[in-house]
Amino acid sequence: MKVQLGKQTRLLLGVVIGIALSGATAYGVGAGVSNTPSTGYLLCANPTTKVVTFTGTLKCPSGSTRLELGAQGEVGPTGSRGSAGATGPAGDATQNVYYKVVPTQDISVSAATTASTTTSDFKGVVMATIYPNDMPLGFYELDAHLSGLWKNASVANSPTVSCYFQYKKDYEKDRSVVFGVAKEDFVRWTGINVSPLGEVDFKTVLDDPMYLVCRSSGAIVGISGIIHATPFSNFEPMKSTSPMIPKPAGSY
């Protein structure tokens, strides 16, 4: 009868055979063997021919010596965890990038513009607000990416949208102090993709927050995006620029 034995079982079998053939006395490991890896195996050694056989039963022929291969031992307890490794070198803080999600919203014509093209009559729509506690205090370059769709746009009304960064106090007073205007005009496409740049310098948590503002002369559906804020130490302040004032529909 052939039996498939594991590596450890075959090694122990070799030791037992060596003992039997050398004439030494072999001692059993217990009476609970049942020819399984968990309980052990019964072998039979002929003292005259010095041949060891595995009968596959729990009995040996008359005159042979019983050799019991012990059961596989239990797995020992898990060792203790090694000590923690050394702390890695400090990273470059100037490479950190903080971001703020611009939630999806629609811009209606009534909310976006009026028939007038003067700044005093037009405030635009606040897409997102950047507060001093949104990131560690410091000077940051702002980079926004916005996308959306024109609603009922046509060559006849040719709507235009512009997005830019503006401090809250300037937005509320309708000042023309803005940063990084990005503009998208309608010609024959329906998609809007604008990426305004800006900067913000937060010195205290009480500093004025920064707005991301969009102005449009046409209705927009589902405009949203993300704002990245990248810190840097060596900089030259960005010059402000006057925002684009959209023309009223039909004036093109």
Secondary structure as UniProt FT lines:
FT   HELIX           7..21
FT   TURN            22..23
FT   TURN            37..39
FT   STRAND          40..46
FT   TURN            47..50
FT   STRAND          51..53
FT   TURN            62..63
FT   STRAND          65..69
FT   HELIX           93..95
FT   STRAND          98..107
FT   HELIX           109..112
FT   HELIX           119..121
FT   STRAND          125..130
FT   HELIX           132..134
FT   STRAND          138..150
FT   TURN            155..157
FT   STRAND          160..167
FT   HELIX           168..172
FT   TURN            173..174
FT   STRAND          178..185
FT   STRAND          191..194
FT   STRAND          197..202
FT   TURN            205..206
FT   STRAND          210..216
FT   STRAND          220..231
FT   TURN            249..250
//
